[in-house]
Amino acid sequence: MANKVKNKSHKLFQAVSGFFLLASVIIFVSISFLIKHQDLEETYILAEQTASLISTSCRQYDEYTLGNSSKSMQELLDKAVTLDKFILDGHSFDDDLLKDFIHAQHIGGVIVLDAGLNPLAQADMDDNDAFSMWSDVLGWENTRNILDYHTKSYVDHINRNGIPYDFAAVYCNSLDGLILCYASTQKPNTDPYEVTIRTFLANNSFYKNPMVIVSDNSTLLSSNVPGLEGLGVDDCSVTKPGSISWNSGRLTHLEYDDDTWYGIRQIYNGYSIYLIYPRNEVLSSQTNFIAIVFMTYLAVCVIILAVQRYFDKSSLRNTKKQLNIINATSTIYASTILLHIDKMELEPIKLSKRLSDAFGKCPQPAQFIDYICRGYTDPGYQESLAEFLDISTVAERMKNCTYLEKEVLDADGKWFSILLIPQRYDASNTIQAFLITTRDITDIKHAEELSFKDKLTGLYNRNYLELKAKQAMPSWAMPITLIMADCNYLKKTNDTMGHEYGDLLIERVAQCISEAIPEGCTAIRVGGDEFVILCRECPADRAAEIVAKIKRLLTEKNDDKLTLSVAFGVHTTENEEFSFDKAYYLADQNMYSDKQKQHAER
């Protein structure tokens, strides 16, 4: 009986033990499965967050590259304009001078051409035949149009024999031809200052130590695995097309380098981002003790994950801070905004304080542009700026254009250059997004203004006549009158009283001219004691009144030391086609006749 009870108890114990053992195995397997599932879910979420961080770095790298490219092309354009001004000032030039120029300016080469686009002089940093190298570009319509529209310029990026170049073409005012400057944008592989996607991912320790690969359609651009960076996508089993069927919404199980891995692939704007985690990082190695330490292990994992996420966020903040510093020091633009035409959205990249305030008040594109035109722009430029920024016409206006540019005066008297740069196209090559950049050019405009003013009299000088007035006059309303004026006693004054009194005589004559001419007339000192007055919508009788008023003022300012006497010549173009050279010649002849007449009367 006792044995039966004992056997029964033993069987019961065995049954309980078996049940307990079976229950323990089921619980252990279930908990292991749940932990594995949780580990895979956590790793997937972490991989998504890490991929988002890398996507942000790729976007910021693209923005940096675009801003740096725009800056390089603008600087090359400025150097071409500088050479034009140097030639315009009367300096002789030849191949040797251009060789010195490209070395001083650190550019690849330059070509100076006449109106028939025949080379007058050229120089290349590597002693190549620059004209042969760029002859096809000189035949492009955008390049040839500069000869017809002198204020135009053309900048672009092109590849020559596998080498990327920026080039800029401007009108050569003194030669009625073209100046083309170019510079290679290729950087050596050992350049310590080159910024790449790797730069934005440097010093980033990702949780669970994934293998990180960033590639485009052909090359592995960045990786934390030695030896992978720079390979073709077909040379790596992870990135080779068709080698792995990537899951959507969960980790993909794969075999790599004789080991088991889990990973994801994400596509962002032409980049493929791969995050491959080793099995021992994804799954817990402590499954033998899971029944005892499950709660402790789970708490530790949560704490570690929280700490790691904190450091990931801190690392992200530091990366963004570094990018802000790079953007602030690498671009010449005061503000940069990306306008999405397809979504009618503004995406601020970098905003000045004023534009930031405006965006806060008017985030919609049409409202923002209207607010800027009315609130921050000089009244004389508001209408033209509104037309320039018109979203409904910008896509058509930017066809076959690298960029559009406009110079405007703001309400505070500062000059700004505004560029519209295409950023994204749809399948039909229609612009879907473009950059709006602004650059303060107040100092450049002031320097330009100084080059057009005569220091002694404050009137415009010959530079203004040659570069501005002569080009604008054919568009003036008729009749157009040219008044020539020449001082009679300058040489005598210089010889008897000295050049200080000669300068004073010229100053007083210029003052009389400035006081006498009405609105619509421009006075220019063309050299020495010779002046020319350009008058739009000025018939002959009105021109006679202007001359009479100048003579009256000259008489009033005579004194016992200086005799203000001027010979005048006037020519008015009424209905015939206006020719500056013809009008200048006839006015000069009339002035000479007046000088002879005054001499005979004396």
Secondary structure, 3 states (H helix, E strand, C coil): CHHHHHHHHHHHHHHHHHHHHHHHHHHHHHHHHHHHHHHHHHHHHHHHHHHHHHHHHHHHHHHHHHHHHHHHHHHHHHHHHHHHHHHHCCCCCCHHHHHHHHHHHCCCEEEEECCCCCEEEEEECCCCCHHHHHHHHHCCHHHHHHHHCCCCEEEEEEEECCEEEEEEEEEECCCCEEEEEEEECCCCCCCCCCCCHHHHHCCCCCCCCCEEEEECCCEEEEECCCCCCCCEHHHCCCCCCCCCCCCCCCCEEEEECCEEEEEEEEEECCEEEEEEEEHHHHCCCCHHHHHHHHHHHHHHHHHHHHHHHHHHHHHHHHHHHHHHHHHHHHCCCCEEEEEECCCCEEEEEECCHHHHHHHHHCCCHHHHHHHHHHHHECHHHHHHHHHHCCHHHHHHHCCCCCCEEEEEEECCCCEEEEEEEEEEECCCCCEEEEEEEEEECHHHHHHHHHHCECCCCCCECHHHHHHHHHHHHHHCCCCEEEEEEEECCHHHHHHHHCHHHHHHHHHHHHHHHHHHCCCCEEEEEEECCEEEEEEECCCHHHHHHHHHHHHHHHHHCCCCCCCCCEEEEEEEECCCCCCHHHHHHHHHHHHHHHHHHHHHHC
